[in-house]
Structures are given as C-alpha cells and as structure tokens.
Amino acid sequence: MKNPFYIFRIKREERWQALAALLYIILWNVLVINKYANIFFPLNRNYRNLFLKFHISGYDPLSYVVISRWFTEYNIYRHPLLAFFMYIPNQIDQGLMALTGTNWATIIMAVILTFCAFYSFIFLYRIFREVIGLTFGDSCLLLLLFGSFGFVMVVMSVPDHFCLSMFMLILTLYVAGKKMKAKHPFTIWQTVLFFIVTAGISLNNGIKVFLANLFTNGKRFWRPANLLLAVILPSALIWGFARWEWWHYQLPHQIVVKKFKKRAAEKERTKLFMQVRDTMAEANGKADSLKAMAYVNKLMAKEKHAKQVRDSKKAVFAHAGKPMGKGEFEQWTDISTPRGWSFVENIFGEPIQLHQDYLLGDVLVKRPVIVHYRWIWNYIAEGLVLLLFLAGIWYGRRSRFLWLAMSFFGFDMVIHFILGFGLNEVYIMSPHWLMVLPIAMAYVLLHKSQRWLRYGTTILAIYLLIYNSWLYISYLI
C-alpha cells in the first residue's frame, strides 16, 4: 500500500512554483497578523468579544476564538466537526500561553491557512499538468491567474473555514481526476475519509465528495454496497454526531444564556418597579403596586417595540434577504436579493476584482448588498474572465473531469443563486468554486495555440494581481 502522505511531497518540477506560492501566502498572513497584533496577542478573559473586532469582509474570526478557548463556537449543522479539528491547535496554544503569557492563536491559524493555501496551489497545478495535460508554461499561467483573484488573496489569510474547504475541494478534484485517467474507482474507504473531513469542515461540501464518487465510478456508484457504505452510512453518522454535539454542547450553553438573560431582565424589571412605585408614593402619599406594575409593563413593552424598530434598521437585519420560510433550514434561503446584480457584482465581480468602494466591508455592518465598480474597465476585465470560462466549458465539453468540476460549481449556484443561501454576501463563499474557473479555462489553452490568447491571459492575470494587491494592501496597512 502506498504511503498516503506521499501526495504532499513537492516534486522537482514544482519547486519554484511552490516557493513563489509559499512566499505569496506568507506575505498576506503577515500583513493580517500585523494589522491586529496589538489587540490579539495579549491574554483575555472574553476571547469572543475580543476577536469580533476582526473585520475583513464578512469572514468570521471564530477559529481564533476556538483556538484560544475551545468550545463548539461554529454553527454545528454547517460545520459539524470543525471545532474538533481545532482541538489540537487549541492545545498547542494553551501550552504556548502558559510558557509565554501571549496568545498565539493568530500565528497558529496562519500556519494552518498557509498549509491549506500552499497545497491548494500545488494540487491545482497538478490538475493542470497531470489531469488536463497542459504544458508547464500554461499551467503556471493559470496558477498565476488563480492567485490573482481577489478572494483567493483574502481567503488564504482570514481565520474562517473557507481556505480549509478550498484545499479539500481541490484535493478531491485532483484525486478524482487521477483516478479517472487511470480508470481506478473511488473506493468506499476513500470516499468516507474525504467525506468526513470535507463535510466536517462544511457540511454542504460533503455532497461534492459524493459527486466525485459518482463521476469517477460511473454506474458502480449505484451499487448497493457503495450507496450504503460510502453515501448513506457516513451521511447518517455525521448528521447524528451533529445532533449529539448540539444536545451535548449547545443546548446546555443556550439554557445558561437564557437563564442569565431572564435573570437580568427580572432584575431590571424589579429595579424599574421600585422606582415607579416610590415615585407614585411621593406624588400621591401612598404606594399602589398594581398601578406601578401596569405602568412598568407598559414602559417595557414600549421599549421592546422601539428596540425592534431600531434593530430592523441595522444592516444585519436590513440586508438579510427574505427567506422562503421560518423552518430550521428554510430560514437560510433568500428570495428578495436581486439575482441579476448579484451575479454581476458578487458572483463574478467581487471574488475576482475587489470593489473600490466599501472595500472589504461587511454587509452585516454597513456595506450595501450591491456595490458597483467605479470604472468601465472593471466590467471589461470581468467580461473577459467570464468569456474565457464559457469558452473553456465549450472546448472541454467532452471531458468527464470538467463536468465533475462543473458539478461542484453548479451545486454552489443552486444553493446560493437559486435558493439564495448567503446570497447577500455570496462572495465570501467564492473560494468553494473559484478553482473551477481556471480549470475550465485550461481547456481553451489545451485546444488553442494562438499566442495572442496566452498574451491576453497573462495581461489579465498581471492586471488582477496588481489591482487586487494594491487594494488589499491599502486595506491592511
């Protein structure tokens, strides 16, 4: 049996690209750490409130919180195993805290991000070379284009789960592509392993592991043993574990929080009641508890309504789209956010080219849902990327591997664009599908030998690299 870790060995041909990618990734992580070093390094009693001072787009700093003080901070049904994947980093941080009196969470997370981003570049390069069959030069060109995308830059340096997901999805595509070329099946144990890690990080991405099994195994996917052991059983187990995790960790925590809020509300009500009763006694010469309580209830109801009005005007509520329903999962949908402008500005816009206005702002704080570019050439560049993508789909239309990659992209478009999950800030989810763009473009370069096409793609990549780097650096420093 081959050593499974052999896949992480850097080959001779990859060394210069690997070095360039590593330095590139480290640059962004150093800049992000430096931006928050003064407030994130000292020890603190309430790490959640501390790390919520982190603001880069809509990305959450929950990994900093979990590494600093372990708890299931993530949404359990969306990230069922992510907190447990962070347990060893948490233990390392606890040891370093005890030795140095400093919180190393930002450094530890940067190491995790560097590893995932680095091998995302490596495995994507191998997809170009070993699966699609591009030349060395064309593979490097598309790798440069991928690295120049705005949210590829951002995601490799922010403490959210998206870089980890991007790494696992690219690895899944690479392994599936190699198996397709060798005509080897995706085995049950491999599918289960990939599913546990990928779905454990982000549950919806676990579906893509099943798609990899389907496209690689073909009709064998429908065999009862494969369906039962590789699809149904791990799905049931991870869902059951998520339910247990909620009952064991979140429910007791929520009960404590509700009790605390109820106690605080009762304390406030009692304090207000005493003040009103005393005021009435001074005015009328006697205290009337019933009238005082009725007046207090009226005041608190009025304040509750005023708070609801104030909250409805906050971006976190005002920018939230109208869901299909109020059910456990229906509440994550969105039927009101405009699809057309979302496609232009937030699906093929912001992830590829950062917007100059409201630069990396959070839509749940003050950034509008739709932000337009200042200059027409931003839309021209976006159009060129879209044209290359569509041309790649046409030229690679007979490639089973491309359709596997497109099934990843299509799944994301269904849940985000059609159902509206996270559509108001869909660009932060873009690392789940951005790798599909250069994979599709590879088929254009595979079938076209004109120099102008390569020159044009090179100019586009350099433009995006300079443009996005300038904006991201200006934001960080």
Secondary structure, 3 states (H helix, E strand, C coil): CCCHHHHHCCCHHHHHHHHHHHHHHHHHHHHHHHHHHHHHCCCCCCHHHHHCCCCCCCCCCHHHHHHHCCCCCCCCCCCCCHHHHCHHHHHHHHHHHHHHCCCCHHHHHHHHHHHHHHHHHHHHHHHHHHHHCCCHHHHHHHHHHHHHCHHHHHHCCCCCCHHHHHHHHHHHHHHHHHHHHHCCCCCHHHHHHHHHHHHHHCHHHHHHHHHHHHHHHHHHHHCHHHHHHHHHHHHHHHHHHHHHHHHHHHHHHHHHHHHHHHHHHHHHHHHHHHHHHHHHHHHHCCCCHHHHHHHHHHHHHHHHHHHHHHHHCCHHHHCCCCCCCCCCCHHHCCCCCCHHHHHHHHHCCCCCCCCCCCCCCCCCCCCCCCCCCCCHHHHHHHHHHHHHHHHHHHHCCCCHHHHHHHHHHHHHHHHHHHCCCCHHHHHHHHHHCCCHHHHHHHHHHHHCCCHHHHHHHHHHHHHHHHHHHHHHHHHHC
